[in-house]
Structure formats: structure tokens, C-alpha cells
């Protein structure tokens, strides 16, 4: 109805709002499996309701896997699923663990595609990749190498922003000091990988990383 009569978009949205409260799984499947065309209205509805479904439904995994892998649905739904998971992070980055759980459960390529988006999402991807590495879902060093080839300096900036947000100055100074080795952090700690990468690239790169991340401590280094 909303597709054929755009003026009915608001009443139809209200119907779906009620449907999501009473039966979110059924309402989501109705949106995904509808035989109607993939109009702008339908896609807007999916992007509005899918994040709510992901956050609240205990049955999201089979539904998302259906949408991700079905030949007729995948070409339409994969971009929306990736958008929704990325949007959830931009709206509330405390949802990162939930986003990782969802992406990891979308087989076979949900997490890998979420971590292979355009450069404008690097801040999110670095944060997600580090958490995935901690859970042994991802080889962080290999991922960083691949993304450096693809995005260059933009990746370095995103990594430095991650370091500034997650670590105290003393931790970073100790990790990247000449001859520091692994330091106090555990092998699963992303900072261990960052420092190892800097060691491979040489002292100049390591000192540059420290000076950018710790502008107030340049003289001490």
C-alpha cells in the first residue's frame, strides 16, 4: 500500500510499529519476504525497523542468515544489514559487542564484509577488528596489513584515534619504547599487535606513532 500510495507511508509505518511491539519476528519477515518491489519506501522501513529487531529479538540469527544467503534476497538485504550494523555503532558505540556477536553469527561472510567497508567507516572497523581479535575471530595483524594497502594514511589515523581513546599515555609509551617488547599487555591486546607492527616498520615509524598519539610527551621520548 505504501509503495503504491506514498501518502499512506505514515499510517503503514504506524501499523508496523504496532506489529513490531507485538510480533517483531513476523513483522521483520513480512518486510524482508514481501513479494512487492524494493521501492524506496520499503527500504526505508527496513532500515528503520531492522536495528530494533537486531537489538530485541532472540530469533535474529536465522532471520538474518536467511536474508544474507538467500539468492533472491541477498543482493537487496546485504547492504541493508551492513548499513544497520554500522548505524547501530554510530548511534551507540557501547553496542560494539552486540554488533560483533551478530556479525559473527551471519555465516559465512557477515563479519568479513562488515570489516571490509569503505574508508569512511574505518573508525568503526578498527574498533570492531580489535574486539574481534580479542575473541580470536580475526588475525588483526593481517587485517591491518590488508587495510593499509587499501586505505593508506587513513588507516593510520583511525588506529591512532583508537589508541588515544582506549589507552593511557603510560601504556602506549611503555609499549612503543625501544626494546620494550610485548610489555605488560597480553598477546590478545590490540596494543601488542600495534607495537609489533611498529617494530617491523622500524623505530622511525614507532616514534612517529608515539609523537602523534602523545603530543604532550614528545620531548620525553
N, C-alpha and C positions, 0 to 999 in steps of 0.2 A: 504493500500500500504506500509506504513512504517513498519507495522507488518511483512509482507511477505518479504519485501526487506529493511533491515536495512540501506543500503546505501542511501535510499530515505528519511531517517528521517529528514535531514535538509531541503530539499525542502518542505516536508509536513508541517514541523513546520512553515516555512515561509508562506505557504498558510493559516494556522490557524492564524498566526499573522495578516494577512490582514483581515481574517474573523472576528477576534475579534474587529478590528477597525470599521468595517462596520456593524457587527451584532453579538455582543458579546453573546447575549442570545442564538441565533441559534447555534453558534459555540460551546458553552458550552454544550447545549443539544445534539449536534452531538457527542461530546466526551463521554458524560455520557450514552447515549442511543444506541450507536453503537452496532450492533449485533456481532462484532468481539470479539475475546478472550481478556481477561485482561492481555495483554502482558506487559512487562517492558516498552516498548516504549509508549504504551497508558497511563500507569500510570504516566510516566514522563511528558507527555503532560498535564495530569490533574493537577499534582502538580505545573506545570509551569503556567498554564492559570487560574486555579481556584482562586488564590488570586487576580488576576487582575479583574476577574469577580465580586468577592465579593466587591471589592472597588468601582467599577464603575457602576454596573448595578442596576437599580431600581427594577428589577424583580427577584432579587436573592432569596427572601424568598420562593416563590412557587417552584423554581427550586431546591433549597437545601432541602426543605421538601420532594419533590419527591425522590431525591437521598437518603435521610436519611431513609425514611419509606417504599419505595417500596421493596417488599420481594426479588426480583431478584437483585436489585441494592445495598441494604443496606450493605450487607456483604463486598462488594468491596468499596463502597463510604464512609461509615462512617469513616474508618481510614484515608482516604484522606482529608475529611472535617476537622477532628480534627487536622491532621498534618498542613493543610493550615492555620487554625486559630492560631495555636501555632507559626507557622513560621512567620506569619504577626507580631506578638508581638516581636519575636526575631529580626526581621528586623527593626521594628519601634514601640517602646512601646507607642508612642503617639497615636497609633491606638487602645488602650485598650477599649475605649468607643464604638468604631465601632464593635470590636470583641464581646463585651458583647451584643450589640444590635442584632447582627447576631445570636449568640448562643442562646439567649433567645427566638428568633423567630423560632428556629428549634424545633418543637414540636414532641414528648413530652419530650425528654431527652437530647437535644443538650447541654444545659448549664451544666446539672449534669454530663454528660460524659466528657465534657471539663475540669471540675473541679475534675475529678477522674482519672487523668493520672499518669504515673509512677513518682517516686520521682525526676527524673532529670528535671521535669518541675515544681517543687514546687515554684520556684521564680515567674514564670508566674501565677500559680494557686493562690498563696496568693494575688498577685496584683489584679487578676480578682475577687477573692472571696470578697475582701474588697470593690471593686466598686459595685459588685452585692449586697452586704449587704447594702450599702448606698441607693440603689434603692429599697430595700425591696424585692429583688429577692431570698435572701438566709439568712438562720439563721447562721450567722458567728460563733457563739459560738459552735453550734452543729457541724458545718463543721470542726472547729479546733479540737474538741474532736475526731471526726472520723479519721482525718488525723494524729493526734498524735498517735493514736493506730496503724495506718498503717505504719507510717514513722518515728516515734520517734524523735530523736535529729535532723534529717534533717529538720523537720518542724520548730523546734525552730530556727534553723539557718536562714531559709527562712523568718520567721516572724521578726527576729532581723534585717535582711537586709532591709526588707520593712520599719521598723520603722526608721532605720538610714537614708533611702532615703527620707521619707515623712515628718518627724517631726523634729522640732528644739529641741535642748537639753533641753531647759527650759520646753517645753510642756511635754516631757517624764518624766522629774524629778518631775514635779508637779503631773502628773497622777499616778505615781507609788510610790510617797511618802507615808509613813504610815499614814492611816486615811484620805487620800486625797479624796476618793470617786470618783465621776464622774469627778470632776474638771471642767475646762472651756469648755471642748469639749462637743459636742451634743451627745445624745444617739446613733445617727446613725453613729457617728465617730468610725472607727475600733479601735482607741486607747482606747475608752471606753470599748470595748469588751476585748482587750488585758489586760487592767488593772484589769477588773473584773475576768478574768481567773487567773491572778496572785494572786489576793486576795483569791480566792478559794484554790489555791495551797499553800498559806501561805507566810509569809514575806520573808523567805529564798529564794524562787523562785523569788519573786518580786525584791529583792535586787540583785540577780544574773543577772536578765534581765537588770536592770539598769546598773550594772557594766560592762556588756559586750557591751551594746549599747552605753554607755557613758564612755569610758575608761579614759578620762581626768578628770572626776568628781567623781571618786570612793571615794576619801577622804572626799569630801563634803557630801556624803551620809552616 
